[in-house]
């Protein structure tokens, strides 16, 4: 279930940041977004 939440947040961030798109290797972008989400969640705590 946690992954579903991350994926949902991922989609929201992609919608907001259309300028940040890496063509040819989206997995790198996904990893960066997930890492940034974890960093933000640590700051909230």
mmCIF file of the N, C-alpha and C atoms, coordinates in Angstrom:
data_MODEL
# 
_entry.id   MODEL 
# 
loop_
_atom_site.group_PDB 
_atom_site.id 
_atom_site.type_symbol 
_atom_site.label_atom_id 
_atom_site.label_alt_id 
_atom_site.label_comp_id 
_atom_site.label_asym_id 
_atom_site.label_entity_id 
_atom_site.label_seq_id 
_atom_site.pdbx_PDB_ins_code 
_atom_site.Cartn_x 
_atom_site.Cartn_y 
_atom_site.Cartn_z 
_atom_site.occupancy 
_atom_site.B_iso_or_equiv 
_atom_site.pdbx_formal_charge 
_atom_site.auth_seq_id 
_atom_site.auth_comp_id 
_atom_site.auth_asym_id 
_atom_site.auth_atom_id 
_atom_site.pdbx_PDB_model_num 
ATOM 1   N N  . UNK A 1 1  ? 0.822  -1.202 0.000   1.00 0.00 ? 1  UNK A N  1 
ATOM 2   C CA . UNK A 1 1  ? 0.000  0.000  0.000   1.00 0.00 ? 1  UNK A CA 1 
ATOM 3   C C  . UNK A 1 1  ? 0.861  1.259  0.000   1.00 0.00 ? 1  UNK A C  1 
ATOM 4   N N  . UNK A 1 2  ? 1.992  1.192  0.673   1.00 0.00 ? 2  UNK A N  1 
ATOM 5   C CA . UNK A 1 2  ? 2.874  2.358  0.698   1.00 0.00 ? 2  UNK A CA 1 
ATOM 6   C C  . UNK A 1 2  ? 3.338  2.708  -0.710  1.00 0.00 ? 2  UNK A C  1 
ATOM 7   N N  . UNK A 1 3  ? 3.620  1.682  -1.510  1.00 0.00 ? 3  UNK A N  1 
ATOM 8   C CA . UNK A 1 3  ? 4.069  1.942  -2.879  1.00 0.00 ? 3  UNK A CA 1 
ATOM 9   C C  . UNK A 1 3  ? 2.958  2.620  -3.681  1.00 0.00 ? 3  UNK A C  1 
ATOM 10  N N  . UNK A 1 4  ? 1.697  2.245  -3.432  1.00 0.00 ? 4  UNK A N  1 
ATOM 11  C CA . UNK A 1 4  ? 0.587  2.891  -4.132  1.00 0.00 ? 4  UNK A CA 1 
ATOM 12  C C  . UNK A 1 4  ? 0.550  4.379  -3.808  1.00 0.00 ? 4  UNK A C  1 
ATOM 13  N N  . UNK A 1 5  ? 0.778  4.721  -2.546  1.00 0.00 ? 5  UNK A N  1 
ATOM 14  C CA . UNK A 1 5  ? 0.782  6.126  -2.141  1.00 0.00 ? 5  UNK A CA 1 
ATOM 15  C C  . UNK A 1 5  ? 1.922  6.861  -2.837  1.00 0.00 ? 5  UNK A C  1 
ATOM 16  N N  . UNK A 1 6  ? 3.100  6.241  -2.874  1.00 0.00 ? 6  UNK A N  1 
ATOM 17  C CA . UNK A 1 6  ? 4.255  6.867  -3.526  1.00 0.00 ? 6  UNK A CA 1 
ATOM 18  C C  . UNK A 1 6  ? 3.963  7.077  -5.009  1.00 0.00 ? 6  UNK A C  1 
ATOM 19  N N  . UNK A 1 7  ? 3.353  6.078  -5.647  1.00 0.00 ? 7  UNK A N  1 
ATOM 20  C CA . UNK A 1 7  ? 3.040  6.198  -7.071  1.00 0.00 ? 7  UNK A CA 1 
ATOM 21  C C  . UNK A 1 7  ? 2.049  7.342  -7.289  1.00 0.00 ? 7  UNK A C  1 
ATOM 22  N N  . UNK A 1 8  ? 1.042  7.467  -6.415  1.00 0.00 ? 8  UNK A N  1 
ATOM 23  C CA . UNK A 1 8  ? 0.071  8.555  -6.547  1.00 0.00 ? 8  UNK A CA 1 
ATOM 24  C C  . UNK A 1 8  ? 0.763  9.908  -6.403  1.00 0.00 ? 8  UNK A C  1 
ATOM 25  N N  . UNK A 1 9  ? 1.647  10.046 -5.418  1.00 0.00 ? 9  UNK A N  1 
ATOM 26  C CA . UNK A 1 9  ? 2.368  11.303 -5.223  1.00 0.00 ? 9  UNK A CA 1 
ATOM 27  C C  . UNK A 1 9  ? 3.288  11.565 -6.405  1.00 0.00 ? 9  UNK A C  1 
ATOM 28  N N  . UNK A 1 10 ? 3.859  10.485 -6.943  1.00 0.00 ? 10 UNK A N  1 
ATOM 29  C CA . UNK A 1 10 ? 4.716  10.583 -8.119  1.00 0.00 ? 10 UNK A CA 1 
ATOM 30  C C  . UNK A 1 10 ? 3.953  11.237 -9.259  1.00 0.00 ? 10 UNK A C  1 
ATOM 31  N N  . UNK A 1 11 ? 2.737  10.782 -9.505  1.00 0.00 ? 11 UNK A N  1 
ATOM 32  C CA . UNK A 1 11 ? 1.933  11.319 -10.599 1.00 0.00 ? 11 UNK A CA 1 
ATOM 33  C C  . UNK A 1 11 ? 1.618  12.790 -10.361 1.00 0.00 ? 11 UNK A C  1 
ATOM 34  N N  . UNK A 1 12 ? 1.321  13.155 -9.116  1.00 0.00 ? 12 UNK A N  1 
ATOM 35  C CA . UNK A 1 12 ? 1.021  14.552 -8.809  1.00 0.00 ? 12 UNK A CA 1 
ATOM 36  C C  . UNK A 1 12 ? 2.234  15.432 -9.077  1.00 0.00 ? 12 UNK A C  1 
ATOM 37  N N  . UNK A 1 13 ? 3.409  14.970 -8.678  1.00 0.00 ? 13 UNK A N  1 
ATOM 38  C CA . UNK A 1 13 ? 4.631  15.753 -8.888  1.00 0.00 ? 13 UNK A CA 1 
ATOM 39  C C  . UNK A 1 13 ? 4.918  15.882 -10.380 1.00 0.00 ? 13 UNK A C  1 
ATOM 40  N N  . UNK A 1 14 ? 4.722  14.793 -11.136 1.00 0.00 ? 14 UNK A N  1 
ATOM 41  C CA . UNK A 1 14 ? 4.961  14.854 -12.574 1.00 0.00 ? 14 UNK A CA 1 
ATOM 42  C C  . UNK A 1 14 ? 4.005  15.848 -13.217 1.00 0.00 ? 14 UNK A C  1 
ATOM 43  N N  . UNK A 1 15 ? 2.764  15.900 -12.730 1.00 0.00 ? 15 UNK A N  1 
ATOM 44  C CA . UNK A 1 15 ? 1.794  16.846 -13.279 1.00 0.00 ? 15 UNK A CA 1 
ATOM 45  C C  . UNK A 1 15 ? 2.236  18.283 -13.017 1.00 0.00 ? 15 UNK A C  1 
ATOM 46  N N  . UNK A 1 16 ? 2.810  18.539 -11.848 1.00 0.00 ? 16 UNK A N  1 
ATOM 47  C CA . UNK A 1 16 ? 3.238  19.890 -11.482 1.00 0.00 ? 16 UNK A CA 1 
ATOM 48  C C  . UNK A 1 16 ? 4.542  20.272 -12.184 1.00 0.00 ? 16 UNK A C  1 
ATOM 49  N N  . UNK A 1 17 ? 5.419  19.313 -12.388 1.00 0.00 ? 17 UNK A N  1 
ATOM 50  C CA . UNK A 1 17 ? 6.756  19.597 -12.920 1.00 0.00 ? 17 UNK A CA 1 
ATOM 51  C C  . UNK A 1 17 ? 6.917  18.987 -14.308 1.00 0.00 ? 17 UNK A C  1 
ATOM 52  N N  . UNK A 1 18 ? 6.161  19.466 -15.263 1.00 0.00 ? 18 UNK A N  1 
ATOM 53  C CA . UNK A 1 18 ? 6.247  18.933 -16.622 1.00 0.00 ? 18 UNK A CA 1 
ATOM 54  C C  . UNK A 1 18 ? 7.611  19.228 -17.251 1.00 0.00 ? 18 UNK A C  1 
ATOM 55  N N  . UNK A 1 19 ? 8.279  20.271 -16.779 1.00 0.00 ? 19 UNK A N  1 
ATOM 56  C CA . UNK A 1 19 ? 9.562  20.643 -17.374 1.00 0.00 ? 19 UNK A CA 1 
ATOM 57  C C  . UNK A 1 19 ? 10.646 19.625 -17.015 1.00 0.00 ? 19 UNK A C  1 
ATOM 58  N N  . UNK A 1 20 ? 10.422 18.868 -15.927 1.00 0.00 ? 20 UNK A N  1 
ATOM 59  C CA . UNK A 1 20 ? 11.421 17.879 -15.517 1.00 0.00 ? 20 UNK A CA 1 
ATOM 60  C C  . UNK A 1 20 ? 11.026 16.531 -16.100 1.00 0.00 ? 20 UNK A C  1 
ATOM 61  N N  . UNK A 1 21 ? 11.458 16.277 -17.336 1.00 0.00 ? 21 UNK A N  1 
ATOM 62  C CA . UNK A 1 21 ? 11.169 14.998 -17.973 1.00 0.00 ? 21 UNK A CA 1 
ATOM 63  C C  . UNK A 1 21 ? 12.449 14.471 -18.589 1.00 0.00 ? 21 UNK A C  1 
ATOM 64  N N  . UNK A 1 22 ? 12.802 13.243 -18.256 1.00 0.00 ? 22 UNK A N  1 
ATOM 65  C CA . UNK A 1 22 ? 14.012 12.638 -18.807 1.00 0.00 ? 22 UNK A CA 1 
ATOM 66  C C  . UNK A 1 22 ? 13.581 11.627 -19.858 1.00 0.00 ? 22 UNK A C  1 
ATOM 67  N N  . UNK A 1 23 ? 13.763 11.964 -21.121 1.00 0.00 ? 23 UNK A N  1 
ATOM 68  C CA . UNK A 1 23 ? 13.358 11.062 -22.194 1.00 0.00 ? 23 UNK A CA 1 
ATOM 69  C C  . UNK A 1 23 ? 14.346 9.910  -22.312 1.00 0.00 ? 23 UNK A C  1 
ATOM 70  N N  . UNK A 1 24 ? 13.812 8.715  -22.531 1.00 0.00 ? 24 UNK A N  1 
ATOM 71  C CA . UNK A 1 24 ? 14.675 7.562  -22.758 1.00 0.00 ? 24 UNK A CA 1 
ATOM 72  C C  . UNK A 1 24 ? 14.954 6.754  -21.508 1.00 0.00 ? 24 UNK A C  1 
ATOM 73  N N  . UNK A 1 25 ? 14.864 7.367  -20.322 1.00 0.00 ? 25 UNK A N  1 
ATOM 74  C CA . UNK A 1 25 ? 15.154 6.616  -19.096 1.00 0.00 ? 25 UNK A CA 1 
ATOM 75  C C  . UNK A 1 25 ? 14.309 7.143  -17.936 1.00 0.00 ? 25 UNK A C  1 
ATOM 76  N N  . UNK A 1 26 ? 13.007 6.880  -17.950 1.00 0.00 ? 26 UNK A N  1 
ATOM 77  C CA . UNK A 1 26 ? 12.125 7.394  -16.897 1.00 0.00 ? 26 UNK A CA 1 
ATOM 78  C C  . UNK A 1 26 ? 12.408 6.798  -15.531 1.00 0.00 ? 26 UNK A C  1 
ATOM 79  N N  . UNK A 1 27 ? 13.060 5.623  -15.496 1.00 0.00 ? 27 UNK A N  1 
ATOM 80  C CA . UNK A 1 27 ? 13.328 4.988  -14.204 1.00 0.00 ? 27 UNK A CA 1 
ATOM 81  C C  . UNK A 1 27 ? 14.222 5.873  -13.344 1.00 0.00 ? 27 UNK A C  1 
ATOM 82  N N  . UNK A 1 28 ? 15.139 6.601  -13.962 1.00 0.00 ? 28 UNK A N  1 
ATOM 83  C CA . UNK A 1 28 ? 16.010 7.504  -13.206 1.00 0.00 ? 28 UNK A CA 1 
ATOM 84  C C  . UNK A 1 28 ? 15.163 8.597  -12.562 1.00 0.00 ? 28 UNK A C  1 
ATOM 85  N N  . UNK A 1 29 ? 14.241 9.162  -13.323 1.00 0.00 ? 29 UNK A N  1 
ATOM 86  C CA . UNK A 1 29 ? 13.361 10.205 -12.787 1.00 0.00 ? 29 UNK A CA 1 
ATOM 87  C C  . UNK A 1 29 ? 12.530 9.659  -11.629 1.00 0.00 ? 29 UNK A C  1 
ATOM 88  N N  . UNK A 1 30 ? 12.008 8.445  -11.788 1.00 0.00 ? 30 UNK A N  1 
ATOM 89  C CA . UNK A 1 30 ? 11.195 7.849  -10.726 1.00 0.00 ? 30 UNK A CA 1 
ATOM 90  C C  . UNK A 1 30 ? 12.006 7.687  -9.453  1.00 0.00 ? 30 UNK A C  1 
ATOM 91  N N  . UNK A 1 31 ? 13.249 7.223  -9.587  1.00 0.00 ? 31 UNK A N  1 
ATOM 92  C CA . UNK A 1 31 ? 14.106 7.032  -8.410  1.00 0.00 ? 31 UNK A CA 1 
ATOM 93  C C  . UNK A 1 31 ? 14.350 8.369  -7.719  1.00 0.00 ? 31 UNK A C  1 
ATOM 94  N N  . UNK A 1 32 ? 14.633 9.406  -8.481  1.00 0.00 ? 32 UNK A N  1 
ATOM 95  C CA . UNK A 1 32 ? 14.892 10.729 -7.898  1.00 0.00 ? 32 UNK A CA 1 
ATOM 96  C C  . UNK A 1 32 ? 13.657 11.239 -7.168  1.00 0.00 ? 32 UNK A C  1 
ATOM 97  N N  . UNK A 1 33 ? 12.489 11.072 -7.775  1.00 0.00 ? 33 UNK A N  1 
ATOM 98  C CA . UNK A 1 33 ? 11.243 11.536 -7.150  1.00 0.00 ? 33 UNK A CA 1 
ATOM 99  C C  . UNK A 1 33 ? 10.979 10.777 -5.859  1.00 0.00 ? 33 UNK A C  1 
ATOM 100 N N  . UNK A 1 34 ? 11.180 9.459  -5.884  1.00 0.00 ? 34 UNK A N  1 
ATOM 101 C CA . UNK A 1 34 ? 10.947 8.653  -4.678  1.00 0.00 ? 34 UNK A CA 1 
ATOM 102 C C  . UNK A 1 34 ? 11.912 9.062  -3.574  1.00 0.00 ? 34 UNK A C  1 
ATOM 103 N N  . UNK A 1 35 ? 13.178 9.268  -3.918  1.00 0.00 ? 35 UNK A N  1 
ATOM 104 C CA . UNK A 1 35 ? 14.161 9.689  -2.905  1.00 0.00 ? 35 UNK A CA 1 
ATOM 105 C C  . UNK A 1 35 ? 13.757 11.039 -2.322  1.00 0.00 ? 35 UNK A C  1 
ATOM 106 N N  . UNK A 1 36 ? 13.343 11.969 -3.175  1.00 0.00 ? 36 UNK A N  1 
ATOM 107 C CA . UNK A 1 36 ? 12.947 13.289 -2.680  1.00 0.00 ? 36 UNK A CA 1 
ATOM 108 C C  . UNK A 1 36 ? 11.715 13.184 -1.789  1.00 0.00 ? 36 UNK A C  1 
ATOM 109 N N  . UNK A 1 37 ? 10.785 12.284 -2.128  1.00 0.00 ? 37 UNK A N  1 
ATOM 110 C CA . UNK A 1 37 ? 9.599  12.095 -1.284  1.00 0.00 ? 37 UNK A CA 1 
ATOM 111 C C  . UNK A 1 37 ? 10.003 11.572 0.085   1.00 0.00 ? 37 UNK A C  1 
ATOM 112 N N  . UNK A 1 38 ? 10.937 10.627 0.121   1.00 0.00 ? 38 UNK A N  1 
ATOM 113 C CA . UNK A 1 38 ? 11.401 10.107 1.408   1.00 0.00 ? 38 UNK A CA 1 
ATOM 114 C C  . UNK A 1 38 ? 12.077 11.219 2.205   1.00 0.00 ? 38 UNK A C  1 
ATOM 115 N N  . UNK A 1 39 ? 12.850 12.062 1.538   1.00 0.00 ? 39 UNK A N  1 
ATOM 116 C CA . UNK A 1 39 ? 13.517 13.162 2.238   1.00 0.00 ? 39 UNK A CA 1 
ATOM 117 C C  . UNK A 1 39 ? 12.487 14.125 2.823   1.00 0.00 ? 39 UNK A C  1 
ATOM 118 N N  . UNK A 1 40 ? 11.442 14.444 2.063   1.00 0.00 ? 40 UNK A N  1 
ATOM 119 C CA . UNK A 1 40 ? 10.409 15.350 2.554   1.00 0.00 ? 40 UNK A CA 1 
ATOM 120 C C  . UNK A 1 40 ? 9.668  14.727 3.732   1.00 0.00 ? 40 UNK A C  1 
ATOM 121 N N  . UNK A 1 41 ? 9.404  13.416 3.675   1.00 0.00 ? 41 UNK A N  1 
ATOM 122 C CA . UNK A 1 41 ? 8.677  12.762 4.772   1.00 0.00 ? 41 UNK A CA 1 
ATOM 123 C C  . UNK A 1 41 ? 9.520  12.768 6.042   1.00 0.00 ? 41 UNK A C  1 
ATOM 124 N N  . UNK A 1 42 ? 10.833 12.675 5.906   1.00 0.00 ? 42 UNK A N  1 
ATOM 125 C CA . UNK A 1 42 ? 11.706 12.721 7.080   1.00 0.00 ? 42 UNK A CA 1 
ATOM 126 C C  . UNK A 1 42 ? 11.686 14.119 7.694   1.00 0.00 ? 42 UNK A C  1 
ATOM 127 N N  . UNK A 1 43 ? 11.605 15.147 6.872   1.00 0.00 ? 43 UNK A N  1 
ATOM 128 C CA . UNK A 1 43 ? 11.573 16.522 7.372   1.00 0.00 ? 43 UNK A CA 1 
ATOM 129 C C  . UNK A 1 43 ? 10.275 16.766 8.139   1.00 0.00 ? 43 UNK A C  1 
ATOM 130 N N  . UNK A 1 44 ? 9.162  16.226 7.639   1.00 0.00 ? 44 UNK A N  1 
ATOM 131 C CA . UNK A 1 44 ? 7.868  16.402 8.311   1.00 0.00 ? 44 UNK A CA 1 
ATOM 132 C C  . UNK A 1 44 ? 7.881  15.792 9.707   1.00 0.00 ? 44 UNK A C  1 
ATOM 133 N N  . UNK A 1 45 ? 8.597  14.689 9.869   1.00 0.00 ? 45 UNK A N  1 
ATOM 134 C CA . UNK A 1 45 ? 8.676  14.045 11.189  1.00 0.00 ? 45 UNK A CA 1 
ATOM 135 C C  . UNK A 1 45 ? 9.601  14.854 12.059  1.00 0.00 ? 45 UNK A C  1 
# 
